[in-house]
Each structure stands twice: as structure tokens, then as C-alpha cells.
Amino acid sequence: MRKHFFSLLMCVVLVLGGCKLAPKYNRPEAPMPGDWPKGAAYQEIKVPAGVPAAPDLKWEEFFADENLRKVIAAALNNNRDLKLAALNVEHARALYGIQRAELFPAVDITGTGIRQRIPAELSNSGSATTYQEDSINLGISSWEIDFFGRIRSLKDRALEEYLATEQAGRSARLLIITAVANAYLTLAADRENLKLAESTLETQSNIYHLIKRRYEVGLASELDLRRAQSQVDAARADVARYTQQTALDENALNLLVGSPAPPELLPRELGKSAALKEISAGASSDVLLRRPDILAAEHRLKAFNANIGAARAAFFPRIALTTSVGTASSSLSGLFKSGSYVWNFTPQIVAPIFDARTWSAYDAAKVERKIALTEYEKAIQTAFREVADALAVRGTVDQQLAAQQSLVFATSETYRLSNTRYMKGIDSYLSVLDAQRSLYTAQQGLITLRLARLTSQVTLYKVLGGGA
């Protein structure tokens, strides 16, 4: 018994001290510039000192609007895509547990009973006999001793795949958070557009009735009346269009949330949803290496790197051990009597001589690592481009917004002056019509730019890998 215990102990030592054939992993150099782009589109970016980087800022801190935070929290609890991502993480964790368990022996207890009748012509005694055997054994069934690190390489691969899935879950969570925020802001902008269309319809209806009365007393032409009527009809069409669009926006938001969002949490206008905390892109593009999707790509690269070790180990012998200790007797009553002790010790070694599949598997493992490396580099380059685009929008949108606000003021004054001159009979109604159209278009453009500024902040938070 002591000899077998010593043998088992030696096997454990071999497992713990065996070699690993996986190549040493070194993080590849990131294929991107170390600094963010510079130029006219970026020169207006001024971030105060002390502003946190996006990965260090939790989404609850980034979105200051309380109603928006509640809607996002509901989406994180109910969104089906996010639930699938969480289940995938749990599945990957379980698979890693299965692969890790391969390092340890599985100890089983087995009880058997045999009853066999032997006819007289086959019996040594010349008469029919009944053979009976009962046994109880505790042992290890075909435990592979991982001397060359094959199982540990597969365990490392399973671990990296689990970590990649976990980072993919973080990425999905960040995507849901920013998608809900953008849908919420879009709904706010379209509700503001609807409010503007309703206000324009009311104004144009009043003007139409005024011109109609002037027409009835001969102070306005029928052409002016029909032009005023066209403005009323155009405003009515816009009211219907934005009524439809806000309903579609609510449906899109409800799908992201996973259930109907409470009406009291929905925004009434864009201005009340504009509370977003300022974030910094940092001085270096190395912040991108903290993005969940890039971390996931790196873990997949590590997984395929570990798989090379398993493919290399296939060229070396495999050592397996089967052993058991127990008791056996010709009757149940004798199982635990002295002299019934039995043991079994069956080591096995399998050394490959020729197997073309082994070489092909090794080649495939090396190609898979190259594929994973290319995908990792592509993810970094894509991330850099996304941040550069977001910074370009951020560096110019305030200038556009200031210009648009000035345009709204100018067209508003033009409309007021044109309307006054028409009422005094100095100008035709055509100048009023042109001024009103310009004002309405400029007001819509201002809402669009205000939405673009907010969504650009949300996008920057996402592409920088905001803390989710």
C-alpha cells in the first residue's frame, strides 16, 4: 500500500513540475500612433485639468440626468441581448471549470456483483457450478499525467476564452448603456421638433386667419391667402411626421429597455437631458488598450497562443494511470473479512510514431494565432479611428452650434421685419414666406446640432471604453 501511495505521490509531483510547451506570450506592439490626431478639427478641444478618463468614469457619474439613469438601469436589468451576454459568460466559466478539472484525478467508487452458472462439461469439477463474486473498489480511472503540459495549455486556453467572453460581456453592457442614452436623447430631440412644429402650426394658422380677413375686405390678394394656406398645410404635415417619429423613438427605446419605459421618465425636450459629465481622451492613445473589445481580442490571442502548446505536446508521449484499491469476495458477507483486500495499478504510456494529423493540427494552431493577432491589430486600428472621428466631431460641433444659434437669431429678426413690412404694405407676402421658411429650417437645424453635440459626447465615452 505504501509503495502505491508513493507512486501516486510521484505522479502528482510530475504533474506539478512538468514542462509547458506553449510559446511565451508578449503583448504585440499596438499598430497605432501614440498621440491623438492634430489639426483644425481638433484644435478647439480644451479639457480642464482633473477631468477623468472615460474608463475611470462609471456610467452613473457620466449621465447626470436622474431619469436617464433610471431608464439605463432598467435596460441593464431587462435587456435580452445583455442577458444573453451574461449567460455566455457563465457558460464560458463552466467550460473553463471542466477543462481545469482535467488536471486532477477523478476518484470513483465502484461496486460490482457477478453471478455466473458454469455447465458440467466446462467445469473443472465435472459438475455444474455457480460462480459468484462481489467487490467494492475505490480508484482512479485513466488519469492523464500532464508531464508535457498538454492539459495545462488547454486549461489556459479555456481560461483566456472565458476572460474574452467576460470582456465581451462588458462591451455589450457599454453598448447597451450608450444605445439607451442615444435613443433617449433622440426621443427628446424629436419631441422638441414636434413642439416646434406645433408652435409653427399655431403661428401659421393665426397668420392665415389674419390674411383671410384682409382678403375678405380686399387688403390682401388671393395669392397671399394661398401662400399662407400652404404654410399651414406644411406645418400640419410636420406635426403628423414628428408625432409618428416620437412614437417610433419610444418603441426603439422600449426595445432596448426590455419593457415599456415609465412615461414620467421620458424626456419632454432636449434641454433637460443635456447633463453629461466632461471626459478626457487622455494624452496618449494607450487608453484604447483598456477598451473591453480590445481586451477581449487580446485574450483570444492568448488563448490561441496557449493552444500551440497543446499542439506541440501532442508530439510527445502521453502517460495515463489507472489504479484502484478495494475488497472482493465470493459472497457479500465476506467483503470486509481479512484477506479480501485487492488492488490494481495500471500505468500506460502512448508514444506517437506517425500521425499526419498531429502536424496538421500544429500548423492549424500557428495559423489560428496569426489570425487572432491580425484581428487584435485590426480592433486597435478600428478603435483609434472611432476615437479620432469622435474627437473631430467634438472639436467642431461647438463652432457649428454657435454659428447656428447666430443664424436662428438673424432669421428670426428677418422674419419679424418682413412680417412688419408686409402688414404696412411695403413688401409682398413672398418675403414673409421666405423668411418664415428660413427661420423654421434654422430652428430645426439648431435642434439637430444640439442633439449631435450630446450624442458625440456619448459616442466619445463609448469608444474610449467608458466604465461600465
Buried (B, 14 or more C-beta within 10 A) or exposed (E): EEEBEEEBEEBEEEBEEBEBBBEEEEEEEBEBEEEBBEEEBBEEBEEEEEEBBBBBBEBEBBBEBEBBBBBBBBBBEBBEBBBEBBEBBEEBBEBBEEBBEBBEBEEEEEEEEEEEEBEEEEEEEEEEBEEEEBBBBEBBBEBBBBBBBBBBBBBBBBBBBBBBBBBBBBBBBBBBBBBBBBBBBBBBBBBBBBBBBBBBBEBBBEBBEEBBEBBEEEEBBEEBBEBBBEBBEBBBEBBEBBBEBBEEBBEBBBBBBBEEBEEEBBBEBBEEBBEBEEBBBBEEBEBBBBBBBBBBBBBBBBBBBBBBBBBBBBBBEBBBBBBBBBBBBEEEEBBEEEEBEEEEBEEEEEEEEEEEEBEEBBEEBBEBBEEBBEEBBEBBBBBBEBBBBBBBBBBBBEEBBEEBBEBBEEBBEBBEBBBEBBEEEEBBBEBBBBBBBBBBEBBBBBBBBBBBBBBBBBBBBBBBBBBB
